[in-house]
Amino acid sequence: MMRISFSEGYNKCFGCGQANPIGLKLRFHQEDGKAVADFIPGEFHQGWEGILHGGVMSAALDEAIGYAAWYQGAKTVTAKMEIRFKRPVPIGRKLRLSAEVVKKRRKLLTAKAVATFEDGAVAAEALATLWVIEGDELPD
């Protein structure tokens, strides 16, 4: 399993950096071939009062997708991402983020992510195309 070395500057990452005072502080692990993390939105993550801001949800899904690629051995950046918001997310309500790579094409990956509530209801989902920016081209 690949691990991100926080001593190499990742500790300030908005999504996963534990030393970023305004970051999401997500902690991902691999589970059944997917990148998985729990996220409980706080008061500073809201748009409308009491509701998670869509941009913050987008950032969380993007981070999950990035970790899915990382666990496949690729350092990537997002080229394109489409998000479908299914339900408003109340502040303080726990979400499970899960993402996986679904297609590999030389220097491009396709990955999908989903944010679900504890009862399994989908809050949001994303489909993204990623550029591989470091390492060899991935096998198809």
N, CA, C and O atoms as CSV, one atom per row, in Angstrom:
chain,resi,resn,atom,element,x,y,z
A,1,MET,N,N,0.845,-1.179,0.000
A,1,MET,CA,C,0.000,0.000,0.000
A,1,MET,C,C,0.889,1.240,0.000
A,1,MET,O,O,1.854,1.321,0.760
A,2,MET,N,N,0.559,2.198,-0.851
A,2,MET,CA,C,1.296,3.455,-0.894
A,2,MET,C,C,0.820,4.357,0.233
A,2,MET,O,O,-0.369,4.403,0.547
A,3,ARG,N,N,1.751,5.067,0.833
A,3,ARG,CA,C,1.418,6.028,1.876
A,3,ARG,C,C,1.969,7.386,1.484
A,3,ARG,O,O,3.035,7.485,0.876
A,4,ILE,N,N,1.246,8.416,1.831
A,4,ILE,CA,C,1.728,9.765,1.599
A,4,ILE,C,C,2.601,10.147,2.778
A,4,ILE,O,O,2.213,9.982,3.935
A,5,SER,N,N,3.778,10.657,2.476
A,5,SER,CA,C,4.695,11.099,3.520
A,5,SER,C,C,4.384,12.548,3.848
A,5,SER,O,O,4.651,13.442,3.045
A,6,PHE,N,N,3.824,12.784,5.018
A,6,PHE,CA,C,3.474,14.138,5.400
A,6,PHE,C,C,4.706,14.987,5.671
A,6,PHE,O,O,4.606,16.211,5.758
A,7,SER,N,N,5.864,14.355,5.805
A,7,SER,CA,C,7.089,15.123,5.977
A,7,SER,C,C,7.546,15.747,4.654
A,7,SER,O,O,8.449,16.584,4.656
A,8,GLU,N,N,6.950,15.363,3.543
A,8,GLU,CA,C,7.315,15.888,2.228
A,8,GLU,C,C,6.413,17.045,1.786
A,8,GLU,O,O,6.333,17.337,0.593
A,9,GLY,N,N,5.745,17.696,2.713
A,9,GLY,CA,C,4.943,18.868,2.381
A,9,GLY,C,C,3.458,18.632,2.257
A,9,GLY,O,O,2.703,19.589,2.090
A,10,TYR,N,N,3.009,17.393,2.330
A,10,TYR,CA,C,1.583,17.122,2.193
A,10,TYR,C,C,0.783,17.524,3.426
A,10,TYR,O,O,-0.447,17.536,3.381
A,11,ASN,N,N,1.449,17.849,4.513
A,11,ASN,CA,C,0.754,18.165,5.749
A,11,ASN,C,C,-0.065,19.454,5.652
A,11,ASN,O,O,-0.874,19.740,6.535
A,12,LYS,N,N,0.138,20.227,4.592
A,12,LYS,CA,C,-0.643,21.452,4.383
A,12,LYS,C,C,-1.739,21.266,3.333
A,12,LYS,O,O,-2.448,22.218,3.007
A,13,CYS,N,N,-1.883,20.068,2.810
A,13,CYS,CA,C,-2.929,19.795,1.822
A,13,CYS,C,C,-4.294,20.190,2.397
A,13,CYS,O,O,-4.601,19.874,3.546
A,14,PHE,N,N,-5.105,20.877,1.599
A,14,PHE,CA,C,-6.428,21.295,2.066
A,14,PHE,C,C,-7.306,20.093,2.415
A,14,PHE,O,O,-8.067,20.137,3.381
A,15,GLY,N,N,-7.201,19.022,1.630
A,15,GLY,CA,C,-8.056,17.861,1.861
A,15,GLY,C,C,-7.599,16.975,3.000
A,15,GLY,O,O,-8.393,16.626,3.873
A,16,CYS,N,N,-6.315,16.604,3.003
A,16,CYS,CA,C,-5.848,15.610,3.966
A,16,CYS,C,C,-4.796,16.104,4.947
A,16,CYS,O,O,-4.453,15.383,5.884
A,17,GLY,N,N,-4.278,17.308,4.762
A,17,GLY,CA,C,-3.222,17.804,5.631
A,17,GLY,C,C,-3.698,18.013,7.055
A,17,GLY,O,O,-4.637,18.770,7.303
A,18,GLN,N,N,-3.056,17.351,7.970
A,18,GLN,CA,C,-3.451,17.446,9.373
A,18,GLN,C,C,-2.957,18.742,10.017
A,18,GLN,O,O,-3.452,19.123,11.078
A,19,ALA,N,N,-1.987,19.429,9.393
A,19,ALA,CA,C,-1.463,20.683,9.932
A,19,ALA,C,C,-2.093,21.905,9.255
A,19,ALA,O,O,-1.677,23.032,9.524
A,20,ASN,N,N,-3.073,21.708,8.395
A,20,ASN,CA,C,-3.742,22.827,7.736
A,20,ASN,C,C,-4.912,23.266,8.624
A,20,ASN,O,O,-5.892,22.533,8.749
A,21,PRO,N,N,-4.825,24.449,9.241
A,21,PRO,CA,C,-5.860,24.859,10.191
A,21,PRO,C,C,-7.234,25.068,9.562
A,21,PRO,O,O,-8.241,25.028,10.268
A,22,ILE,N,N,-7.297,25.291,8.248
A,22,ILE,CA,C,-8.599,25.474,7.603
A,22,ILE,C,C,-8.959,24.290,6.704
A,22,ILE,O,O,-9.958,24.350,5.987
A,23,GLY,N,N,-8.167,23.219,6.730
A,23,GLY,CA,C,-8.386,22.073,5.860
A,23,GLY,C,C,-9.454,21.115,6.375
A,23,GLY,O,O,-9.984,21.280,7.474
A,24,LEU,N,N,-9.752,20.124,5.565
A,24,LEU,CA,C,-10.758,19.115,5.906
A,24,LEU,C,C,-10.214,18.018,6.816
A,24,LEU,O,O,-10.978,17.344,7.507
A,25,LYS,N,N,-8.894,17.841,6.815
A,25,LYS,CA,C,-8.213,16.856,7.671
A,25,LYS,C,C,-8.739,15.426,7.457
A,25,LYS,O,O,-8.899,14.663,8.410
A,26,LEU,N,N,-9.002,15.083,6.200
A,26,LEU,CA,C,-9.491,13.745,5.877
A,26,LEU,C,C,-8.373,12.727,6.057
A,26,LEU,O,O,-7.214,13.008,5.752
A,27,ARG,N,N,-8.722,11.552,6.550
A,27,ARG,CA,C,-7.757,10.462,6.740
A,27,ARG,C,C,-8.259,9.253,5.956
A,27,ARG,O,O,-9.215,8.588,6.357
A,28,PHE,N,N,-7.601,8.981,4.836
A,28,PHE,CA,C,-8.020,7.891,3.957
A,28,PHE,C,C,-7.296,6.597,4.279
A,28,PHE,O,O,-6.178,6.593,4.793
A,29,HIS,N,N,-7.960,5.509,3.964
A,29,HIS,CA,C,-7.360,4.181,4.025
A,29,HIS,C,C,-7.956,3.369,2.871
A,29,HIS,O,O,-8.952,3.762,2.264
A,30,GLN,N,N,-7.328,2.238,2.585
A,30,GLN,CA,C,-7.850,1.354,1.538
A,30,GLN,C,C,-8.798,0.344,2.155
A,30,GLN,O,O,-8.544,-0.214,3.223
A,31,GLU,N,N,-9.897,0.127,1.452
A,31,GLU,CA,C,-10.900,-0.835,1.901
A,31,GLU,C,C,-11.552,-1.433,0.657
A,31,GLU,O,O,-12.202,-0.724,-0.111
A,32,ASP,N,N,-11.379,-2.715,0.465
A,32,ASP,CA,C,-11.958,-3.402,-0.706
A,32,ASP,C,C,-11.567,-2.722,-2.017
A,32,ASP,O,O,-12.402,-2.577,-2.910
A,33,GLY,N,N,-10.302,-2.303,-2.141
A,33,GLY,CA,C,-9.803,-1.688,-3.363
A,33,GLY,C,C,-10.218,-0.243,-3.566
A,33,GLY,O,O,-10.003,0.312,-4.644
A,34,LYS,N,N,-10.806,0.376,-2.559
A,34,LYS,CA,C,-11.264,1.758,-2.665
A,34,LYS,C,C,-10.553,2.629,-1.631
A,34,LYS,O,O,-10.069,2.139,-0.611
A,35,ALA,N,N,-10.501,3.922,-1.916
A,35,ALA,CA,C,-10.048,4.909,-0.928
A,35,ALA,C,C,-11.266,5.303,-0.109
A,35,ALA,O,O,-12.306,5.655,-0.665
A,36,VAL,N,N,-11.139,5.245,1.216
A,36,VAL,CA,C,-12.286,5.478,2.102
A,36,VAL,C,C,-11.881,6.398,3.252
A,36,VAL,O,O,-10.793,6.267,3.813
A,37,ALA,N,N,-12.769,7.328,3.593
A,37,ALA,CA,C,-12.571,8.194,4.755
A,37,ALA,C,C,-13.932,8.644,5.276
A,37,ALA,O,O,-14.902,8.726,4.523
A,38,ASP,N,N,-13.988,8.929,6.547
A,38,ASP,CA,C,-15.183,9.516,7.148
A,38,ASP,C,C,-14.979,11.018,7.268
A,38,ASP,O,O,-13.860,11.485,7.483
A,39,PHE,N,N,-16.064,11.772,7.129
A,39,PHE,CA,C,-16.010,13.224,7.196
A,39,PHE,C,C,-17.247,13.730,7.924
A,39,PHE,O,O,-18.376,13.397,7.564
A,40,ILE,N,N,-17.017,14.533,8.947
A,40,ILE,CA,C,-18.118,15.188,9.660
A,40,ILE,C,C,-17.963,16.689,9.431
A,40,ILE,O,O,-17.085,17.313,10.026
A,41,PRO,N,N,-18.803,17.278,8.576
A,41,PRO,CA,C,-18.693,18.709,8.297
A,41,PRO,C,C,-18.945,19.541,9.553
A,41,PRO,O,O,-19.856,19.264,10.332
A,42,GLY,N,N,-18.115,20.562,9.725
A,42,GLY,CA,C,-18.258,21.462,10.863
A,42,GLY,C,C,-18.864,22.792,10.462
A,42,GLY,O,O,-19.178,23.018,9.294
A,43,GLU,N,N,-19.025,23.664,11.434
A,43,GLU,CA,C,-19.699,24.942,11.190
A,43,GLU,C,C,-18.982,25.819,10.166
A,43,GLU,O,O,-19.624,26.642,9.514
A,44,PHE,N,N,-17.661,25.663,10.008
A,44,PHE,CA,C,-16.933,26.470,9.046
A,44,PHE,C,C,-16.990,25.890,7.634
A,44,PHE,O,O,-16.358,26.424,6.722
A,45,HIS,N,N,-17.730,24.820,7.446
A,45,HIS,CA,C,-17.894,24.183,6.138
A,45,HIS,C,C,-19.262,24.484,5.529
A,45,HIS,O,O,-19.603,23.930,4.484
A,46,GLN,N,N,-20.040,25.342,6.157
A,46,GLN,CA,C,-21.405,25.566,5.695
A,46,GLN,C,C,-21.512,26.662,4.655
A,46,GLN,O,O,-20.686,27.571,4.584
A,47,GLY,N,N,-22.560,26.546,3.847
A,47,GLY,CA,C,-22.974,27.597,2.924
A,47,GLY,C,C,-24.179,28.251,3.572
A,47,GLY,O,O,-24.047,29.176,4.374
A,48,TRP,N,N,-25.375,27.751,3.207
A,48,TRP,CA,C,-26.559,28.175,3.946
A,48,TRP,C,C,-26.419,27.678,5.375
A,48,TRP,O,O,-25.790,26.648,5.621
A,49,GLU,N,N,-26.996,28.398,6.304
A,49,GLU,CA,C,-26.856,28.045,7.714
A,49,GLU,C,C,-27.254,26.586,7.957
A,49,GLU,O,O,-28.362,26.156,7.639
A,50,GLY,N,N,-26.308,25.850,8.529
A,50,GLY,CA,C,-26.567,24.465,8.897
A,50,GLY,C,C,-26.410,23.448,7.782
A,50,GLY,O,O,-26.618,22.256,8.008
A,51,ILE,N,N,-26.040,23.895,6.557
A,51,ILE,CA,C,-25.940,22.995,5.397
A,51,ILE,C,C,-24.527,23.063,4.815
A,51,ILE,O,O,-23.982,24.152,4.636
A,52,LEU,N,N,-23.935,21.911,4.522
A,52,LEU,CA,C,-22.606,21.835,3.927
A,52,LEU,C,C,-22.564,22.586,2.605
A,52,LEU,O,O,-23.457,22.435,1.771
A,53,HIS,N,N,-21.538,23.387,2.413
A,53,HIS,CA,C,-21.329,24.132,1.161
A,53,HIS,C,C,-20.980,23.146,0.047
A,53,HIS,O,O,-20.198,22.221,0.264
A,54,GLY,N,N,-21.547,23.335,-1.132
A,54,GLY,CA,C,-21.290,22.440,-2.262
A,54,GLY,C,C,-19.835,22.414,-2.690
A,54,GLY,O,O,-19.346,21.380,-3.145
A,55,GLY,N,N,-19.142,23.521,-2.554
A,55,GLY,CA,C,-17.725,23.560,-2.907
A,55,GLY,C,C,-16.879,22.707,-1.976
A,55,GLY,O,O,-15.899,22.094,-2.400
A,56,VAL,N,N,-17.258,22.672,-0.718
A,56,VAL,CA,C,-16.542,21.832,0.251
A,56,VAL,C,C,-16.807,20.361,-0.065
A,56,VAL,O,O,-15.894,19.537,-0.005
A,57,MET,N,N,-18.049,20.032,-0.399
A,57,MET,CA,C,-18.364,18.656,-0.796
A,57,MET,C,C,-17.553,18.280,-2.033
A,57,MET,O,O,-17.025,17.172,-2.116
A,58,SER,N,N,-17.454,19.191,-2.983
A,58,SER,CA,C,-16.675,18.940,-4.195
A,58,SER,C,C,-15.217,18.669,-3.863
A,58,SER,O,O,-14.608,17.755,-4.420
A,59,ALA,N,N,-14.656,19.460,-2.957
A,59,ALA,CA,C,-13.261,19.267,-2.550
A,59,ALA,C,C,-13.066,17.914,-1.875
A,59,ALA,O,O,-12.056,17.248,-2.105
A,60,ALA,N,N,-14.013,17.505,-1.054
A,60,ALA,CA,C,-13.905,16.210,-0.372
A,60,ALA,C,C,-13.955,15.055,-1.374
A,60,ALA,O,O,-13.183,14.102,-1.263
A,61,LEU,N,N,-14.861,15.139,-2.351
A,61,LEU,CA,C,-14.945,14.093,-3.375
A,61,LEU,C,C,-13.690,14.076,-4.245
A,61,LEU,O,O,-13.205,13.008,-4.619
A,62,ASP,N,N,-13.168,15.260,-4.566
A,62,ASP,CA,C,-11.941,15.356,-5.355
A,62,ASP,C,C,-10.767,14.725,-4.603
A,62,ASP,O,O,-9.942,14.038,-5.205
A,63,GLU,N,N,-10.693,14.950,-3.318
A,63,GLU,CA,C,-9.624,14.355,-2.512
A,63,GLU,C,C,-9.741,12.828,-2.503
A,63,GLU,O,O,-8.738,12.123,-2.617
A,64,ALA,N,N,-10.966,12.328,-2.367
A,64,ALA,CA,C,-11.179,10.881,-2.388
A,64,ALA,C,C,-10.722,10.281,-3.715
A,64,ALA,O,O,-10.079,9.232,-3.740
A,65,ILE,N,N,-11.055,10.946,-4.807
A,65,ILE,CA,C,-10.658,10.478,-6.131
A,65,ILE,C,C,-9.135,10.484,-6.263
A,65,ILE,O,O,-8.553,9.553,-6.820
A,66,GLY,N,N,-8.499,11.522,-5.755
A,66,GLY,CA,C,-7.035,11.594,-5.789
A,66,GLY,C,C,-6.389,10.456,-5.018
A,66,GLY,O,O,-5.381,9.898,-5.452
A,67,TYR,N,N,-6.966,10.113,-3.879
A,67,TYR,CA,C,-6.431,8.992,-3.100
A,67,TYR,C,C,-6.653,7.664,-3.818
A,67,TYR,O,O,-5.792,6.787,-3.762
A,68,ALA,N,N,-7.784,7.501,-4.487
A,68,ALA,CA,C,-8.025,6.265,-5.241
A,68,ALA,C,C,-6.928,6.074,-6.285
A,68,ALA,O,O,-6.425,4.965,-6.465
A,69,ALA,N,N,-6.558,7.153,-6.969
A,69,ALA,CA,C,-5.473,7.088,-7.961
A,69,ALA,C,C,-4.140,6.808,-7.273
A,69,ALA,O,O,-3.352,5.996,-7.757
A,70,TRP,N,N,-3.883,7.472,-6.154
A,70,TRP,CA,C,-2.629,7.280,-5.412
A,70,TRP,C,C,-2.467,5.815,-5.003
A,70,TRP,O,O,-1.375,5.254,-5.100
A,71,TYR,N,N,-3.547,5.208,-4.551
A,71,TYR,CA,C,-3.488,3.802,-4.148
A,71,TYR,C,C,-3.253,2.875,-5.339
A,71,TYR,O,O,-2.881,1.716,-5.155
A,72,GLN,N,N,-3.468,3.381,-6.570
A,72,GLN,CA,C,-3.163,2.627,-7.786
A,72,GLN,C,C,-1.739,2.890,-8.256
A,72,GLN,O,O,-1.301,2.331,-9.261
A,73,GLY,N,N,-1.012,3.742,-7.529
A,73,GLY,CA,C,0.370,4.035,-7.867
A,73,GLY,C,C,0.569,5.254,-8.728
A,73,GLY,O,O,1.636,5.417,-9.320
A,74,ALA,N,N,-0.435,6.129,-8.818
A,74,ALA,CA,C,-0.350,7.297,-9.688
A,74,ALA,C,C,-0.502,8.592,-8.902
A,74,ALA,O,O,-1.384,8.717,-8.052
A,75,LYS,N,N,0.368,9.552,-9.197
A,75,LYS,CA,C,0.201,10.911,-8.696
A,75,LYS,C,C,-0.517,11.668,-9.800
A,75,LYS,O,O,-0.032,11.723,-10.930
A,76,THR,N,N,-1.671,12.254,-9.483
A,76,THR,CA,C,-2.532,12.838,-10.510
A,76,THR,C,C,-3.017,14.230,-10.132
A,76,THR,O,O,-2.907,14.661,-8.984
A,77,VAL,N,N,-3.553,14.913,-11.123
A,77,VAL,CA,C,-4.338,16.133,-10.907
A,77,VAL,C,C,-5.646,15.954,-11.672
A,77,VAL,O,O,-5.698,15.247,-12.678
A,78,THR,N,N,-6.676,16.590,-11.192
A,78,THR,CA,C,-7.984,16.469,-11.802
A,78,THR,C,C,-8.064,17.317,-13.064
A,78,THR,O,O,-7.772,18.513,-13.043
A,79,ALA,N,N,-8.461,16.686,-14.158
A,79,ALA,CA,C,-8.650,17.382,-15.429
A,79,ALA,C,C,-10.100,17.836,-15.585
A,79,ALA,O,O,-10.375,18.922,-16.094
A,80,LYS,N,N,-11.016,16.987,-15.139
A,80,LYS,CA,C,-12.445,17.272,-15.282
A,80,LYS,C,C,-13.181,16.489,-14.205
A,80,LYS,O,O,-12.833,15.343,-13.919
A,81,MET,N,N,-14.203,17.107,-13.604
A,81,MET,CA,C,-14.996,16.393,-12.599
A,81,MET,C,C,-16.451,16.845,-12.706
A,81,MET,O,O,-16.747,18.039,-12.761
A,82,GLU,N,N,-17.338,15.873,-12.734
A,82,GLU,CA,C,-18.772,16.144,-12.755
A,82,GLU,C,C,-19.360,15.647,-11.446
A,82,GLU,O,O,-19.118,14.512,-11.036
A,83,ILE,N,N,-20.126,16.498,-10.797
A,83,ILE,CA,C,-20.689,16.163,-9.485
A,83,ILE,C,C,-22.205,16.232,-9.555
A,83,ILE,O,O,-22.784,17.133,-10.162
A,84,ARG,N,N,-22.820,15.265,-8.922
A,84,ARG,CA,C,-24.281,15.262,-8.780
A,84,ARG,C,C,-24.580,15.315,-7.296
A,84,ARG,O,O,-24.220,14.412,-6.540
A,85,PHE,N,N,-25.242,16.383,-6.890
A,85,PHE,CA,C,-25.655,16.535,-5.501
A,85,PHE,C,C,-27.042,15.925,-5.361
A,85,PHE,O,O,-27.974,16.323,-6.060
A,86,LYS,N,N,-27.177,14.961,-4.460
A,86,LYS,CA,C,-28.434,14.220,-4.314
A,86,LYS,C,C,-29.289,14.705,-3.148
A,86,LYS,O,O,-30.518,14.694,-3.216
A,87,ARG,N,N,-28.613,15.135,-2.066
A,87,ARG,CA,C,-29.314,15.577,-0.857
A,87,ARG,C,C,-28.483,16.634,-0.146
A,87,ARG,O,O,-27.254,16.590,-0.201
A,88,PRO,N,N,-29.132,17.581,0.519
A,88,PRO,CA,C,-28.379,18.511,1.361
A,88,PRO,C,C,-27.739,17.743,2.524
A,88,PRO,O,O,-28.289,16.756,3.013
A,89,VAL,N,N,-26.572,18.215,2.951
A,89,VAL,CA,C,-25.857,17.564,4.055
A,89,VAL,C,C,-25.868,18.499,5.256
A,89,VAL,O,O,-25.261,19.569,5.215
A,90,PRO,N,N,-26.552,18.103,6.325
A,90,PRO,CA,C,-26.550,18.931,7.530
A,90,PRO,C,C,-25.161,18.958,8.181
A,90,PRO,O,O,-24.452,17.952,8.205
A,91,ILE,N,N,-24.794,20.119,8.704
A,91,ILE,CA,C,-23.547,20.234,9.459
A,91,ILE,C,C,-23.612,19.273,10.646
A,91,ILE,O,O,-24.638,19.168,11.319
A,92,GLY,N,N,-22.513,18.581,10.891
A,92,GLY,CA,C,-22.448,17.642,12.013
A,92,GLY,C,C,-22.880,16.229,11.685
A,92,GLY,O,O,-22.743,15.335,12.520
A,93,ARG,N,N,-23.395,16.007,10.496
A,93,ARG,CA,C,-23.835,14.655,10.111
A,93,ARG,C,C,-22.700,13.932,9.385
A,93,ARG,O,O,-22.148,14.448,8.413
A,94,LYS,N,N,-22.361,12.753,9.855
A,94,LYS,CA,C,-21.231,11.987,9.329
A,94,LYS,C,C,-21.489,11.476,7.914
A,94,LYS,O,O,-22.564,10.974,7.588
A,95,LEU,N,N,-20.451,11.628,7.088
A,95,LEU,CA,C,-20.450,11.104,5.722
A,95,LEU,C,C,-19.330,10.089,5.569
A,95,LEU,O,O,-18.289,10.205,6.216
A,96,ARG,N,N,-19.537,9.105,4.722
A,96,ARG,CA,C,-18.484,8.172,4.314
A,96,ARG,C,C,-18.141,8.514,2.873
A,96,ARG,O,O,-19.006,8.476,1.999
A,97,LEU,N,N,-16.881,8.846,2.625
A,97,LEU,CA,C,-16.371,9.101,1.284
A,97,LEU,C,C,-15.717,7.833,0.774
A,97,LEU,O,O,-14.956,7.188,1.496
A,98,SER,N,N,-16.006,7.475,-0.451
A,98,SER,CA,C,-15.443,6.262,-1.046
A,98,SER,C,C,-15.176,6.535,-2.521
A,98,SER,O,O,-16.016,7.108,-3.215
A,99,ALA,N,N,-13.991,6.118,-3.002
A,99,ALA,CA,C,-13.649,6.365,-4.408
A,99,ALA,C,C,-12.831,5.213,-4.967
A,99,ALA,O,O,-12.118,4.521,-4.240
A,100,GLU,N,N,-12.952,5.022,-6.287
A,100,GLU,CA,C,-12.182,3.981,-6.965
A,100,GLU,C,C,-11.889,4.388,-8.401
A,100,GLU,O,O,-12.642,5.134,-9.027
A,101,VAL,N,N,-10.777,3.877,-8.900
A,101,VAL,CA,C,-10.413,4.059,-10.307
A,101,VAL,C,C,-11.218,3.043,-11.102
A,101,VAL,O,O,-11.253,1.860,-10.763
A,102,VAL,N,N,-11.864,3.517,-12.165
A,102,VAL,CA,C,-12.700,2.625,-12.972
A,102,VAL,C,C,-12.145,2.399,-14.384
A,102,VAL,O,O,-12.590,1.494,-15.089
A,103,LYS,N,N,-11.161,3.231,-14.797
A,103,LYS,CA,C,-10.587,3.063,-16.130
A,103,LYS,C,C,-9.183,3.654,-16.154
A,103,LYS,O,O,-8.928,4.704,-15.565
A,104,LYS,N,N,-8.278,2.965,-16.842
A,104,LYS,CA,C,-6.901,3.436,-16.993
A,104,LYS,C,C,-6.572,3.524,-18.474
A,104,LYS,O,O,-6.786,2.569,-19.221
A,105,ARG,N,N,-6.045,4.680,-18.902
A,105,ARG,CA,C,-5.630,4.885,-20.291
A,105,ARG,C,C,-4.315,5.647,-20.277
A,105,ARG,O,O,-4.320,6.875,-20.185
A,106,ARG,N,N,-3.227,4.972,-20.363
A,106,ARG,CA,C,-1.884,5.557,-20.386
A,106,ARG,C,C,-1.724,6.666,-19.356
A,106,ARG,O,O,-1.487,6.375,-18.183
A,107,LYS,N,N,-1.844,7.915,-19.752
A,107,LYS,CA,C,-1.644,9.047,-18.835
A,107,LYS,C,C,-2.960,9.633,-18.308
A,107,LYS,O,O,-2.960,10.717,-17.725
A,108,LEU,N,N,-4.071,8.932,-18.506
A,108,LEU,CA,C,-5.366,9.378,-18.001
A,108,LEU,C,C,-6.029,8.270,-17.184
A,108,LEU,O,O,-5.940,7.089,-17.520
A,109,LEU,N,N,-6.683,8.674,-16.123
A,109,LEU,CA,C,-7.485,7.744,-15.323
A,109,LEU,C,C,-8.904,8.291,-15.247
A,109,LEU,O,O,-9.118,9.500,-15.342
A,110,THR,N,N,-9.863,7.402,-15.076
A,110,THR,CA,C,-11.231,7.788,-14.750
A,110,THR,C,C,-11.532,7.192,-13.388
A,110,THR,O,O,-11.266,6.016,-13.139
A,111,ALA,N,N,-12.086,8.005,-12.516
A,111,ALA,CA,C,-12.409,7.539,-11.163
A,111,ALA,C,C,-13.779,8.058,-10.767
A,111,ALA,O,O,-14.251,9.077,-11.269
A,112,LYS,N,N,-14.399,7.333,-9.856
A,112,LYS,CA,C,-15.695,7.774,-9.344
A,112,LYS,C,C,-15.633,7.795,-7.822
A,112,LYS,O,O,-14.883,7.045,-7.196
A,113,ALA,N,N,-16.444,8.676,-7.250
A,113,ALA,CA,C,-16.506,8.811,-5.797
A,113,ALA,C,C,-17.957,8.986,-5.381
A,113,ALA,O,O,-18.797,9.444,-6.155
A,114,VAL,N,N,-18.226,8.614,-4.152
A,114,VAL,CA,C,-19.564,8.785,-3.597
A,114,VAL,C,C,-19.439,9.186,-2.132
A,114,VAL,O,O,-18.541,8.737,-1.420
A,115,ALA,N,N,-20.359,10.041,-1.702
A,115,ALA,CA,C,-20.471,10.426,-0.296
A,115,ALA,C,C,-21.818,9.913,0.192
A,115,ALA,O,O,-22.861,10.282,-0.347
A,116,THR,N,N,-21.796,9.066,1.208
A,116,THR,CA,C,-23.027,8.478,1.716
A,116,THR,C,C,-23.208,8.782,3.202
A,116,THR,O,O,-22.242,8.965,3.943
A,117,PHE,N,N,-24.462,8.830,3.609
A,117,PHE,CA,C,-24.789,8.956,5.020
A,117,PHE,C,C,-24.674,7.581,5.669
A,117,PHE,O,O,-24.534,6.576,4.973
A,118,GLU,N,N,-24.732,7.533,6.981
A,118,GLU,CA,C,-24.591,6.255,7.691
A,118,GLU,C,C,-25.685,5.258,7.333
A,118,GLU,O,O,-25.475,4.050,7.446
A,119,ASP,N,N,-26.856,5.742,6.902
A,119,ASP,CA,C,-27.934,4.830,6.515
A,119,ASP,C,C,-27.804,4.351,5.067
A,119,ASP,O,O,-28.651,3.602,4.579
A,120,GLY,N,N,-26.728,4.789,4.374
A,120,GLY,CA,C,-26.492,4.362,2.996
A,120,GLY,C,C,-27.030,5.298,1.937
A,120,GLY,O,O,-26.731,5.125,0.756
A,121,ALA,N,N,-27.818,6.287,2.331
A,121,ALA,CA,C,-28.354,7.247,1.361
A,121,ALA,C,C,-27.209,8.058,0.748
A,121,ALA,O,O,-26.280,8.462,1.448
A,122,VAL,N,N,-27.285,8.290,-0.556
A,122,VAL,CA,C,-26.240,9.020,-1.265
A,122,VAL,C,C,-26.469,10.521,-1.129
A,122,VAL,O,O,-27.551,11.028,-1.425
A,123,ALA,N,N,-25.427,11.225,-0.676
A,123,ALA,CA,C,-25.479,12.683,-0.569
A,123,ALA,C,C,-24.990,13.325,-1.860
A,123,ALA,O,O,-25.569,14.302,-2.336
A,124,ALA,N,N,-23.915,12.768,-2.426
A,124,ALA,CA,C,-23.343,13.302,-3.670
A,124,ALA,C,C,-22.470,12.235,-4.303
A,124,ALA,O,O,-21.995,11.318,-3.633
A,125,GLU,N,N,-22.264,12.373,-5.621
A,125,GLU,CA,C,-21.378,11.451,-6.330
A,125,GLU,C,C,-20.634,12.235,-7.405
A,125,GLU,O,O,-21.106,13.265,-7.888
A,126,ALA,N,N,-19.464,11.725,-7.766
A,126,ALA,CA,C,-18.634,12.420,-8.748
A,126,ALA,C,C,-17.992,11.424,-9.696
A,126,ALA,O,O,-17.727,10.278,-9.335
A,127,LEU,N,N,-17.749,11.885,-10.914
A,127,LEU,CA,C,-17.002,11.136,-11.914
A,127,LEU,C,C,-15.931,12.088,-12.427
A,127,LEU,O,O,-16.229,13.222,-12.801
A,128,ALA,N,N,-14.686,11.628,-12.443
A,128,ALA,CA,C,-13.574,12.522,-12.801
A,128,ALA,C,C,-12.611,11.868,-13.769
A,128,ALA,O,O,-12.442,10.649,-13.785
A,129,THR,N,N,-11.979,12.717,-14.582
A,129,THR,CA,C,-10.844,12.337,-15.414
A,129,THR,C,C,-9.618,12.960,-14.776
A,129,THR,O,O,-9.628,14.137,-14.418
A,130,LEU,N,N,-8.560,12.170,-14.634
A,130,LEU,CA,C,-7.336,12.610,-13.969
A,130,LEU,C,C,-6.153,12.467,-14.908
A,130,LEU,O,O,-6.058,11.489,-15.649
A,131,TRP,N,N,-5.248,13.440,-14.879
A,131,TRP,CA,C,-3.979,13.338,-15.582
A,131,TRP,C,C,-2.958,12.721,-14.646
A,131,TRP,O,O,-2.851,13.131,-13.490
A,132,VAL,N,N,-2.212,11.749,-15.122
A,132,VAL,CA,C,-1.092,11.201,-14.364
A,132,VAL,C,C,0.072,12.164,-14.566
A,132,VAL,O,O,0.518,12.367,-15.695
A,133,ILE,N,N,0.568,12.758,-13.484
A,133,ILE,CA,C,1.625,13.759,-13.607
A,133,ILE,C,C,2.987,13.269,-13.144
A,133,ILE,O,O,3.996,13.941,-13.357
A,134,GLU,N,N,3.020,12.106,-12.514
A,134,GLU,CA,C,4.294,11.587,-12.047
A,134,GLU,C,C,4.304,10.068,-12.146
A,134,GLU,O,O,3.337,9.402,-11.778
A,135,GLY,N,N,5.396,9.540,-12.641
A,135,GLY,CA,C,5.529,8.100,-12.745
A,135,GLY,C,C,5.298,7.635,-14.178
A,135,GLY,O,O,4.988,8.428,-15.067
A,136,ASP,N,N,5.453,6.362,-14.372
A,136,ASP,CA,C,5.275,5.779,-15.690
A,136,ASP,C,C,3.812,5.740,-16.068
A,136,ASP,O,O,2.929,5.835,-15.215
A,137,GLU,N,N,3.572,5.601,-17.348
A,137,GLU,CA,C,2.196,5.409,-17.803
A,137,GLU,C,C,1.678,4.117,-17.183
A,137,GLU,O,O,2.411,3.138,-17.040
A,138,LEU,N,N,0.426,4.136,-16.825
A,138,LEU,CA,C,-0.177,2.980,-16.184
A,138,LEU,C,C,-0.630,1.966,-17.230
A,138,LEU,O,O,-1.066,2.352,-18.315
A,139,PRO,N,N,-0.535,0.689,-16.919
A,139,PRO,CA,C,-1.016,-0.320,-17.874
A,139,PRO,C,C,-2.519,-0.262,-17.992
A,139,PRO,O,O,-3.214,0.067,-17.032
A,140,ASP,N,N,-3.027,-0.586,-19.185
A,140,ASP,CA,C,-4.485,-0.639,-19.387
A,140,ASP,C,C,-5.065,-1.844,-18.693
A,140,ASP,O,O,-6.275,-2.064,-18.745
